[in-house]
Each structure stands twice: as structure tokens, then as C-alpha cells.
Amino acid sequence: MDDISTHILIIDSDKKSVKRITDMMIVQKCRVSVVSDINDGIKKMEHKKYALVLISLTIPLSECFNTIKEIRKIDGYDQVPILTMSSANFKNTLINSVEAGATSYVFTTTGDKGIEKITQYLP
């Protein structure tokens, strides 16, 4: 990945988590957009195509799962990787996020290993 054109969207209100991920993505030469509200994220995706979408599971879970389904309906987002992020290993939550259409999940408490998993989904 030699090009700075890879643009990712993070939907998360945890500033510490966002900073850690953003710093790693900048090292990977990605541009990063961050929103803390799901509705703002949907609006951004309706106007711009991102190479990767990260969604925190700290938002209400039913809202998160419905959002993933909505994202998949946006033109051009049927194949874009969507990763859910969680600091806890709740098996059912992770299974439900994948069933809702997420590509995979990342445990943010695993530090660099979790963030490295994100880089596997970059184009």
C-alpha cells in the first residue's frame, strides 16, 4: 500500500481508542475520518466511499447491528470490510455482529495485535 488514498471511517466515541487506531493507520499511510455518532457515519458513507469501516460496540448493540445492515444497503458498501471493535470478548455479541453483516471483529484491549488485525483488511 504505497498510496495515501486509502481512507477509513471510524465510528467510536472513545477518544483513547480512536487515537491509538488513528496513529497506526497514519503509519499505514491511511487517511482517517472519525465520527462519534452512527447517524453521522451513515451520512458520510452516503457521500464518500471508504476502504474500511470500523464500528465500536460501545454504542447500543441493537443500533450497531441495524447500522451494519444499513451500511450494507448503501451503494458500493456491499463488499467494503466492516469491523466491529470491542474491549470485551462477548462471544454472542461478536457472532451477532458478523450475522448482521460485519466482516470481522477486533478486540481493542489486545493493543497492537488488535490494531494489526485491522491492517489485514486494508486494500
N, C-alpha and C positions, 0 to 999 in steps of 0.2 A: 504494500500500500504506500505509494510514493506521493499521492495527491492529497491536498488539504480539502478536497471537495466532499469527503465523507462527512456527512452531517448527521448527528444523532440527537434524539429528543429524550430528555429525562423528565419524568413526571414524578416529583418527590418533594416533600416539604422539609425533609431532614437535611439541614444545611451541611452538617458534617459529612454525611454520606455523599451528598451531591459534590462537595469539594473534592473528596477522595476520588470519586469516579471521574469527575471533570479533569483533574490533574493527570490521571492515567490516560484519558482519551486525548488530551493535548499532546502527550508524549507520542501517542499513536498517530499524530497529525490529523486528528478529527476536529471538526467544529462541533460545539455543543450548545444546544438550546435547552433551557431549564424552565419548567413551569411547575407551580405547586398545586395547581387545580386541574382536575381532569377535563373540565369543560374547556379551559384554555388550551389544553393539549389537543383536544379534538379539533378546535378551531384552527390551530396551527397546521395540523395534518391535512385539513381540507384545502389549505392553500400552498403547502410545500410538501415535497416528498423527502422523507428522512430515510437513511440507510438502516437505521436501527432505532427501536423504541424501547425504553426502559421504564417500567411502571412499578412504583413502590406498593407493597401490600399493606402499608400503614394506613392507607385510606380505607373507608368501609369496604369490606370484601365483596359484597354483592354489587356495589358500584364499580369496583375494579373489574369483576368478571363481565358485567354488562358493557363496560367500556372496551374491553378487549374484543368483544363481539362487534361493537360499533366500529372499532378501528378496522376490523377485517372487511367491513362493508364499504369503507372509503375506497374510491377508485385508486388503484395502484398499491394498496396495502394488503392484498391477499397473501403475498409472499414475503413481505418485509418481516424480518425477525422481531418478535416482541418478547422481551424477557421480563419476568416479574422478579422483584427484589424483595427479600425478607431477611430480617435478622434472626428469625426463629425457624426451626425445622418442623413445621407442621405438615405432615405428610398429606392429609386431606386437602389442605389449602393449596398445596403445590399441585396435586392431582387435578383439583378443580380449575386452577388457572390454566393448565395445559388443555383440559377439556373445553374451556371457554375459548381457546384459540391461541394461547401463548405458545411460543416456540420452545421455551425452557424457562428455568428459574436460576437465580443466583442468591447465595447466602452472603449477605453483606458483612456478617461477622467473621467470615473466613479471611478477611483482609485482602491481601494481594492475590491470593488464589481465586477468590470470588470475582475480583475485577479482571483477572487474566481470563476467566471463563467468558467474560463479555467480549474480549478481543477476538475470540474464536468466531464470533458472529459478524465481524466487520467484513465488508467486501474486499 
